Amino acid sequence: MITIANILMPDETRQTITRPYHEDITIDGTDLLALPGLVDPHVHFRVPGMEDKEDWQHASKASLKGGITTVFDMPNTKPATTTQERLHNKFRIIDGQLAEVNLPLRYKLFFGADKNQFHEIVKVKDEIVGIKVFMGASTGDLLMDDEASLHAIYALAKAHNLIIALHAEDELIIRENAAKYASETDYKYHSIIRSPEAAVKAVDLVIKLSEIYGVTSYILHLSTRGELDLVKAAKARGIKVFAETCPHYLFLDESMYPALNGRAKMNPPLRSKAEQDYLWQALNEGVIDTIGSDHAPHQLHEKAQPLCKCPSGVPGIETTLPLMLTAWREGRVKLSRLLELLHSNPQKLFSLPANDDLVLVDIKNYRELTDEQMASKCKWSPFSGMNLTGFPRYVYTQNRLIDVTQI
């Protein structure tokens, strides 16, 4: 039996808690916070095809070091996960890589929406967590930018009771802006090209489709006031729309381009400080349902390229919890709200089975985040230099106790 004595609980009481184990262990919880195993519903672990950027051997370590015991991986791999054969191959590769490092990470997979492969969805409907739709181009070649295809995928999701997760940016607006600013090299133009208007227009269409078909839409990485206002109004009308945001929108803004350059490039892009402030307000009001890391690593030499060649995406799975717990310690968000965003809301939305996973987090000590600390294969973070608390010390999952400071 594992006994954790005098530990701070999410309701901010102190208790002694236990978990079954093959030997008797007692842990002093005086400086620790107990959380359930957290869920990251939005990761890109780059397998198969982009193992130079990330793999499950490294990403599983990064996940557990971040207190994440369940992840949902996205389908924009090489090749994209758009057929039953590719899905099954991906399962085999992932299980093999996890076995190599002997780490217990729960995972589910999204299936890519490809207008030429719609017939594959019925074959895998019971094996996937949902369908992923890219309305705006990003890493990979899964783009669905015509309304006829979007109506078709919503009809399929309705028929098979599937959730649709959406990267909602309007591709036409992006292309027009890209042509207009083609000669610009300052990274700030990434936020101008992928403007708030592109996000708002796409979210408006998503809400209309969700209302027409009665399908649950999970809108990924919201970053603007306009999107949030649309989601809030849709929820008030009973439309099944749920909103995710990401730590980079909560803790970084477009004023940081000169310091971060390519490290600050992601899709959707960073926004203004005013948009960020509204994001925090919506998070605390309950308009935002989940926080996903959108862990999407690239190598540093790729991120050092000029704007037009620099790939979009940043790592983040092992920094989500320390960032959010530091914000809690600073009074920016309640602990109960964090538990909803990082655990109970994704559990309910995606009908995950209950488990007894437990994360024991150090909430006494602060340390400066450095690239060298990162377990992710890319070995960097856009948050390096920040002074944070809330780093997990132990993770209990699948009847194993892991000292994550040692992995």
C-alpha positions in Angstrom: 0.0 0.0 0.0 1.1 3.5 -0.8 0.3 6.0 1.9 0.6 9.8 1.2 0.3 11.7 4.5 -0.9 15.3 5.1 -1.2 16.1 1.4 -3.1 19.1 0.0 -6.2 18.0 -2.0 -7.9 19.8 -4.8 -10.6 21.1 -2.4 -7.6 22.7 -0.5 -8.1 20.4 2.6 -5.3 18.2 3.9 -5.8 14.5 4.0 -4.0 11.2 4.1 -4.7 9.1 1.0 -3.7 5.6 -0.2 -3.3 3.6 -3.3 -2.9 -0.2 -3.7 0.7 -1.3 -4.3 3.0 -4.3 -4.2 4.9 -3.0 -1.2 4.3 -0.6 1.7 5.5 3.0 1.0 4.9 6.2 2.9 5.3 9.6 1.3 5.3 12.9 3.2 2.8 15.1 1.4 3.4 18.3 3.4 4.9 20.1 0.3 2.8 18.3 -2.3 -0.6 18.7 -4.0 -2.6 15.6 -5.0 -4.3 15.7 -8.4 -6.0 13.0 -10.5 -4.2 11.9 -13.6 -4.6 14.7 -16.1 -5.8 14.5 -19.7 -4.2 16.3 -22.6 -6.8 16.0 -25.5 -4.5 17.6 -28.1 -1.0 16.4 -28.9 1.1 15.7 -32.0 3.6 13.1 -31.1 4.7 13.0 -34.8 4.6 9.2 -35.3 4.8 7.9 -37.9 6.9 9.8 -40.3 8.3 12.7 -38.3 10.3 10.9 -35.6 13.1 13.4 -36.0 10.9 15.9 -34.2 9.2 13.6 -31.6 8.5 10.0 -30.7 6.5 8.1 -28.1 9.6 7.1 -26.2 10.4 10.8 -25.4 6.8 12.1 -25.4 5.7 9.5 -22.8 8.4 10.8 -20.5 7.4 14.4 -21.2 3.8 13.5 -20.5 4.4 11.9 -17.2 6.8 14.6 -16.1 3.9 17.0 -16.8 1.4 15.0 -14.8 -0.4 13.9 -17.9 -1.5 10.2 -17.8 -3.9 10.3 -20.8 -3.3 11.9 -24.2 -5.2 12.1 -27.5 -2.9 12.1 -30.5 -3.7 13.9 -33.8 -3.7 12.3 -37.3 -1.5 14.8 -39.3 1.4 12.3 -39.5 3.2 11.0 -42.6 1.2 9.3 -43.9 -1.8 10.9 -42.4 -4.0 8.6 -40.3 -7.0 8.5 -42.7 -7.4 4.7 -43.3 -8.0 1.7 -41.1 -4.7 0.2 -42.2 -2.8 3.3 -41.2 -4.6 3.6 -37.9 -3.8 0.0 -37.0 -0.2 0.5 -38.0 0.0 3.6 -35.8 -1.4 1.6 -32.9 1.3 -1.0 -33.4 4.1 1.5 -33.6 3.0 3.4 -30.5 2.6 0.3 -28.4 6.1 -0.8 -29.5 7.7 2.5 -28.6 6.0 2.6 -25.2 7.1 -1.0 -24.5 10.7 0.1 -25.3 10.7 2.6 -22.4 8.4 0.6 -20.2 6.2 3.6 -19.4 2.4 3.4 -18.8 0.7 6.1 -20.8 -3.0 6.0 -21.6 -3.8 7.2 -25.1 -6.4 7.5 -27.8 -6.2 8.6 -31.4 -8.1 11.0 -33.6 -8.8 10.0 -37.2 -8.1 12.4 -40.0 -10.9 13.7 -42.2 -9.9 13.3 -45.8 -12.5 14.0 -48.4 -11.1 11.1 -50.5 -11.3 8.6 -47.6 -14.7 9.2 -46.0 -15.6 5.5 -46.5 -12.9 4.5 -44.0 -14.6 6.2 -41.1 -17.2 3.6 -40.6 -14.5 0.9 -40.4 -12.8 2.6 -37.4 -15.6 4.4 -35.6 -15.3 2.2 -32.5 -11.5 2.6 -32.3 -11.1 6.3 -32.3 -11.8 9.2 -30.0 -13.2 11.4 -32.8 -12.6 12.9 -36.2 -10.1 15.7 -36.7 -10.9 18.4 -39.3 -8.4 21.0 -40.5 -10.3 23.9 -42.0 -7.1 25.9 -42.4 -3.8 24.4 -43.6 -1.2 23.5 -41.0 1.5 20.8 -40.6 0.6 17.9 -43.0 -1.8 17.7 -45.9 -5.2 17.3 -44.2 -7.1 20.3 -45.4 -10.9 20.5 -45.8 -11.7 24.0 -46.9 -14.9 23.5 -48.9 -18.4 23.6 -47.3 -19.7 20.5 -49.2 -17.0 18.3 -47.6 -17.7 19.8 -44.2 -21.4 19.0 -44.5 -20.5 15.5 -45.6 -18.2 14.9 -42.6 -20.9 16.3 -40.2 -23.5 14.0 -41.7 -21.1 11.0 -41.2 -20.4 12.1 -37.6 -24.1 12.3 -36.9 -24.7 8.8 -38.4 -22.0 7.2 -36.2 -22.2 9.4 -33.1 -18.7 10.8 -33.4 -17.2 14.0 -32.0 -15.5 16.3 -34.5 -12.4 18.2 -33.4 -11.7 21.2 -35.5 -8.7 23.4 -36.4 -11.0 26.4 -37.3 -9.3 29.0 -39.5 -10.7 30.2 -42.8 -8.3 29.1 -45.5 -9.4 31.8 -48.0 -8.6 34.7 -45.6 -5.3 33.1 -44.8 -4.3 32.8 -48.5 -5.4 36.3 -49.3 -3.3 37.7 -46.5 -0.4 35.5 -47.3 -0.3 36.9 -50.8 -0.7 40.5 -49.6 2.3 40.1 -47.1 4.4 37.7 -49.1 7.5 39.9 -49.0 7.4 40.5 -45.2 10.0 38.8 -43.0 9.1 40.0 -39.5 7.5 37.2 -37.5 4.7 39.6 -36.4 3.2 39.1 -39.8 2.3 35.5 -38.9 -0.3 36.9 -36.6 -1.5 39.4 -39.3 -1.7 36.7 -42.0 -3.6 34.3 -39.8 -5.8 37.1 -38.5 -8.5 36.9 -35.8 -11.1 37.3 -38.6 -9.9 34.0 -40.1 -10.6 32.2 -36.8 -13.9 34.0 -36.2 -15.3 33.2 -39.6 -14.4 29.5 -39.3 -15.9 29.2 -35.8 -19.1 30.8 -37.0 -19.4 28.1 -39.7 -18.6 25.3 -37.2 -21.4 26.5 -34.9 -23.9 26.5 -37.8 -22.9 23.0 -38.8 -23.1 21.8 -35.2 -26.6 23.2 -34.9 -27.8 21.8 -38.3 -26.6 18.2 -37.6 -26.7 18.1 -33.8 -23.1 16.9 -33.7 -20.7 17.7 -30.9 -18.0 20.1 -32.1 -14.8 20.4 -30.1 -13.1 23.6 -31.3 -9.4 23.5 -30.8 -7.0 26.2 -29.6 -9.3 29.2 -29.4 -7.3 32.4 -29.1 -9.6 35.4 -29.8 -12.5 37.3 -28.2 -14.6 36.9 -31.3 -14.4 33.1 -31.2 -15.2 33.0 -27.5 -18.2 35.3 -27.9 -19.6 33.1 -30.6 -19.1 30.0 -28.5 -20.7 31.6 -25.4 -23.8 32.5 -27.4 -24.0 29.1 -29.0 -23.8 27.4 -25.6 -26.6 29.6 -24.4 -28.7 28.3 -27.3 -28.0 24.7 -26.3 -25.7 24.0 -29.3 -23.2 21.2 -28.6 -20.0 23.2 -28.9 -17.0 22.9 -26.6 -13.9 25.1 -26.5 -10.2 24.4 -25.9 -7.4 26.9 -25.4 -3.7 26.3 -25.0 -1.0 27.5 -22.6 0.8 29.5 -25.3 -2.2 31.8 -25.8 -2.5 32.3 -22.0 1.2 33.0 -21.3 2.7 34.3 -24.5 1.5 37.2 -26.8 2.5 38.8 -30.0 4.8 41.3 -28.3 7.2 38.4 -27.7 8.1 37.8 -31.4 11.3 39.9 -31.2 12.6 37.7 -28.4 11.3 34.3 -29.5 11.3 34.6 -33.3 10.5 31.2 -34.8 9.9 29.7 -31.3 6.7 31.8 -31.2 5.3 30.6 -34.5 2.3 28.3 -34.2 -1.2 27.9 -35.8 -3.3 29.8 -34.8 -0.8 32.5 -34.0 -0.1 34.5 -30.9 -2.6 37.3 -30.3 -2.5 40.7 -28.5 -2.3 41.2 -24.8 -6.0 42.4 -24.9 -7.1 39.1 -26.5 -5.1 37.2 -23.9 -6.7 39.1 -21.1 -10.2 38.2 -22.5 -9.1 34.6 -22.8 -8.3 34.4 -19.1 -11.7 36.0 -18.3 -13.5 33.4 -20.5 -11.5 30.6 -18.8 -12.5 31.7 -15.4 -16.2 32.1 -16.5 -16.4 28.6 -17.8 -16.7 29.5 -21.5 -13.5 27.5 -22.1 -13.9 23.8 -21.4 -10.5 22.3 -21.7 -6.8 23.1 -22.0 -4.8 21.2 -24.5 -1.1 21.6 -24.9 -1.2 21.3 -28.7 2.3 19.8 -28.2 3.7 20.0 -31.7 7.5 20.0 -31.6 10.0 20.8 -34.4 13.7 20.8 -34.1 15.4 24.1 -33.2 17.3 24.4 -36.4 13.9 24.3 -38.2 12.5 27.0 -36.0 15.6 29.2 -36.7 14.6 29.5 -40.3 13.1 32.7 -41.8 9.4 33.3 -41.4 8.4 31.8 -44.8 10.2 28.5 -44.1 9.8 28.2 -40.3 7.3 25.4 -39.5 4.5 26.2 -37.1 4.2 24.4 -33.7 5.7 24.4 -30.2 6.2 21.7 -27.6 4.2 22.1 -24.4 3.0 18.9 -22.7 5.4 19.0 -19.8 4.9 22.7 -19.1 1.1 23.0 -19.0 0.7 22.0 -15.4 3.5 24.1 -13.9 2.3 27.1 -15.9 -1.3 26.7 -14.7 -0.3 25.9 -11.1 1.9 29.0 -11.0 -1.1 31.0 -12.2 -3.1 29.5 -9.4 -0.5 30.4 -6.8 -0.6 34.0 -8.3 -4.4 34.1 -7.8 -5.3 34.1 -11.5 -7.4 31.0 -11.5 -9.0 28.7 -8.9 -7.7 25.2 -8.3 -11.2 23.8 -8.7 -11.3 25.4 -12.2 -8.0 23.9 -13.1 -9.3 20.5 -12.2 -12.3 20.9 -14.5 -10.1 22.1 -17.4 -7.4 19.5 -17.1 -9.3 16.5 -15.9 -13.1 16.3 -15.3 -14.3 18.2 -18.4 -12.3 16.1 -20.9 -13.2 13.0 -19.0 -16.9 13.8 -19.4 -16.8 15.2 -22.9 -15.0 12.1 -24.4 -16.7 9.6 -22.0 -13.4 8.3 -20.6 -13.6 5.4 -18.1 -12.7 6.3 -14.5 -9.3 5.4 -13.2 -7.3 5.9 -9.9 -4.4 7.8 -11.5 -2.7 10.2 -9.1 -0.2 13.0 -9.6 1.8 14.3 -6.6 2.9 17.9 -7.4 5.6 20.0 -5.7 3.9 23.4 -4.9 6.6 24.7 -2.5 9.6 25.1 -4.7 10.1 27.3 -7.8 12.7 26.9 -10.5 13.7 28.5 -13.7 12.6 26.5 -16.7 15.4 25.7 -19.1 15.6 23.9 -22.5 18.0 21.3 -21.0 15.2 20.1 -18.6 12.9 19.1 -21.3 12.2 15.4 -21.9 10.7 16.1 -25.3 12.9 14.9 -28.1 13.2 18.5 -29.5 14.8 19.7 -26.2 13.4 23.2 -26.1 10.4 25.2 -24.8 9.0 28.6 -25.7 8.5 29.1 -21.9 12.2 28.7 -21.0 13.4 31.4 -18.6 10.1 31.5 -16.7 10.2 30.9 -12.9 7.6 28.2 -12.2 6.3 25.9 -9.5 3.9 22.9 -9.7 6.3 20.3 -11.2 5.1 16.7 -10.6 7.3 14.6 -8.3 5.4 11.3 -8.5 2.8 9.8 -10.8 0.8 6.7 -9.9 -0.9 5.1 -12.8 -1.8 1.5 -13.8 -0.6 0.2 -10.4 2.8 1.7 -10.8 4.5 4.5 -8.8 6.9 6.5 -10.9 9.3 9.1 -9.6 9.1 11.4 -12.6 12.2 13.4 -11.5 14.2 10.3 -12.4 12.9 9.7 -15.9 
